[in-house]
Amino acid sequence: MCICASQCFNTTTHKCTENGKCKFESKSAIVKGISFHPSRPWIVISLHSDVIQLWHYRMCVLLEKFDEYDGPVRGICFHQEQLIFVMVL
Protein backbone atom coordinates (compact mmCIF):
# COMPACT_ATOMS: atom_id res chain seq x y z
CA MET A 1 0.00 0.00 0.00
CA CYS A 2 1.37 3.43 -0.95
CA ILE A 3 0.37 6.65 0.78
CA CYS A 4 1.19 10.13 -0.50
CA ALA A 5 3.14 12.09 2.09
CA SER A 6 3.03 15.45 0.30
CA GLN A 7 -0.56 16.35 1.24
CA CYS A 8 -0.25 16.22 5.03
CA PHE A 9 -1.55 19.46 6.47
CA ASN A 10 -3.43 18.27 9.57
CA THR A 11 -0.85 19.13 12.23
CA THR A 12 -0.61 18.63 15.95
CA THR A 13 2.24 20.49 17.67
CA HIS A 14 4.40 18.97 20.38
CA LYS A 15 6.94 20.91 22.43
CA CYS A 16 10.65 20.32 22.38
CA THR A 17 12.68 20.01 25.56
CA GLU A 18 14.78 22.84 27.00
CA ASN A 19 17.96 21.59 25.31
CA GLY A 20 16.29 21.62 21.87
CA LYS A 21 15.75 17.87 21.57
CA CYS A 22 12.37 16.56 20.52
CA LYS A 23 10.63 13.75 22.31
CA PHE A 24 8.09 11.84 20.24
CA GLU A 25 5.49 10.05 22.32
CA SER A 26 2.71 7.68 21.42
CA LYS A 27 0.49 5.26 23.30
CA SER A 28 1.99 2.13 21.76
CA ALA A 29 4.46 -0.17 23.37
CA ILE A 30 6.25 -1.27 20.22
CA VAL A 31 7.56 0.55 17.13
CA LYS A 32 7.40 -1.92 14.24
CA GLY A 33 9.08 0.21 11.56
CA ILE A 34 10.80 3.54 11.08
CA SER A 35 12.03 5.41 8.01
CA PHE A 36 13.67 8.79 7.43
CA HIS A 37 12.85 10.70 4.26
CA PRO A 38 15.98 11.03 2.08
CA SER A 39 15.67 14.80 1.50
CA ARG A 40 12.97 16.24 3.79
CA PRO A 41 13.04 16.45 7.61
CA TRP A 42 10.35 13.77 7.93
CA ILE A 43 10.23 10.51 9.79
CA VAL A 44 7.48 7.92 9.36
CA ILE A 45 6.80 5.41 12.13
CA SER A 46 4.63 2.29 12.12
CA LEU A 47 3.35 1.32 15.56
CA HIS A 48 2.19 -2.00 17.00
CA SER A 49 -1.17 -0.33 17.68
CA ASP A 50 -1.88 -0.36 13.88
CA VAL A 51 -1.15 3.37 13.44
CA ILE A 52 1.31 5.13 11.15
CA GLN A 53 2.60 8.56 12.17
CA LEU A 54 4.37 11.08 9.95
CA TRP A 55 6.55 13.53 11.94
CA HIS A 56 8.49 16.66 11.03
CA TYR A 57 11.44 16.05 13.34
CA ARG A 58 12.99 19.53 13.16
CA MET A 59 9.78 21.30 14.18
CA CYS A 60 8.59 18.52 16.56
CA VAL A 61 5.24 18.36 14.77
CA LEU A 62 3.03 15.38 14.03
CA LEU A 63 2.04 15.99 10.40
CA GLU A 64 -0.38 13.14 9.92
CA LYS A 65 -1.74 10.00 11.54
CA PHE A 66 -2.92 7.11 9.34
CA ASP A 67 -5.20 4.37 10.67
CA GLU A 68 -7.62 3.63 7.80
CA TYR A 69 -6.59 -0.01 7.32
CA ASP A 70 -6.94 -3.34 9.11
CA GLY A 71 -4.10 -5.32 10.61
CA PRO A 72 -0.63 -4.63 11.93
CA VAL A 73 1.99 -2.83 9.83
CA ARG A 74 5.12 -4.97 9.68
CA GLY A 75 7.40 -2.54 7.86
CA ILE A 76 7.52 0.94 6.35
CA CYS A 77 9.84 2.83 3.99
CA PHE A 78 9.94 6.15 2.15
CA HIS A 79 10.36 6.11 -1.62
CA GLN A 80 13.76 7.47 -2.67
CA GLU A 81 12.48 9.86 -5.35
CA GLN A 82 8.75 10.43 -4.79
CA LEU A 83 6.81 11.85 -1.84
CA ILE A 84 5.22 8.53 -0.88
CA PHE A 85 5.90 5.76 1.56
CA VAL A 86 5.17 2.07 1.32
CA MET A 87 3.97 -0.13 4.15
CA VAL A 88 3.98 -3.91 4.50
CA LEU A 89 0.91 -5.39 6.12
Order of alpha helices (4+ residues) and beta strands (2+ residues): beta-beta-beta-beta-beta-beta-beta-beta
